[in-house]
């Protein structure tokens, strides 16, 4: 079961023609927020009844970034909603952070991150 919290969109930035980054801040920040671990994702409640999961790029429980690509033909509505409707200052209900498919952090040897079996 997820716990839901309100976050405000503080910055949206077009990274490429198809990718927008979204930076969210907690409406009620935690005193000691946990850092985001590689492989973490959150669920967003969008436009009423739509719930979609997105990977967190960086941040902590008080402020974090999502990068959302839009493929119009493949979109089931969530990415399209974010790209076309979400504006800076909007408040979105977002689930607790989940790391159901953890990734290995990059090693000093230069190895890339990879998914670990749970």
N, C-alpha and C positions, 0 to 999 in steps of 0.2 A: 504494500500500500504506500502511496506517495503522500508526502506532506506538501501542501501548496503555499506559495508565498508570492506577494506582489513585488514586481520589479518595474522600474521605470527605464524606458529606452532613452539613454543620454546622448548617444551618437550613432548615426548610421553613415556608412561610407561605402561608396561604390568602388570595389577593388578591381573588377574587370567588367566587361559588358554583361556577364552572367552571374557574378558573385558580389554580394553585399555583405559587409561585416556589420554586426549589431553589438553595441556595448550596452549592457544593462547594469543598473545599480539597484540594490535592495531598497525598498521604500522604508523598511525598518531594519537597518543594518545590525548584524551580530557583533558582539563585543570582541570575540576571538574567532574570526572566520577561518575555515579550513581552505587550504590552497587546492586548486583543481589538479587532479591527477590525470596523466595521459589516459585516454579512453573514456573519460567522463562524458556523460550526456544528461540532458534535461528534457522534460516534456513541457510544451507550451500549450495553453488553452487559447485558441484563436477564433475570433468571430463567432462566439457563442458555444457551439458544441464540438468544434474541431479540435483534436488533440494530436500533436505531432512531436516526435523526438528529434533533437539535434545535438551534434557533438560540440562540446565546449572547447574552444581553441586555447584559451588562457584565462587566468584570473583566480578569484576566490569566491566564496559564497556571498560576498557583498558586492563585488563588481567583476563581471566576466564578459568574454567576447564569444559570439557565435559567428561563424562564416557560413552563409547560406547561398548555395548555387540554385539557379532556376533553370530548369529544362521545361519549357511550357508544355510540350507534348506529354512529358512523363509526370508532370506535377499532379498530385492528388489533392491540391488545394492549399496546403500549409505554406510551402515556399512562395507560391503565387500571392497568398495573402500577405506574407511578410514583405515581399518586394513591392507590392502595389498599395498597401494600406497602412502599414505601421510607420508612424511618424515620431520624431524626437519629442519626448514629453509624454508619450502614451504609456499607460500602465498595463502590464501583461501579467497574468497569473502563471507562475512557473513552478514546476515540481522540484522536490529535493534532488540533489545531485546523486546520480547513480553511476557506478563504475562496474558494469556487468561484464565488460570485456576489456580488462586492464591491458595496458600497453607497457612494454619495457621502456624505461627512459634511455635516451642516447648515452652510450658509454664514451669514455675518454678516447677509446680506440677508434671512434668515428662510426661505429655500427649504427644503423638506422633503427628507429623504433619498430617493433613488430608486435602483433597480437599474441597474447599468451592464452593457453587453454585454461579454462576455469576448472 
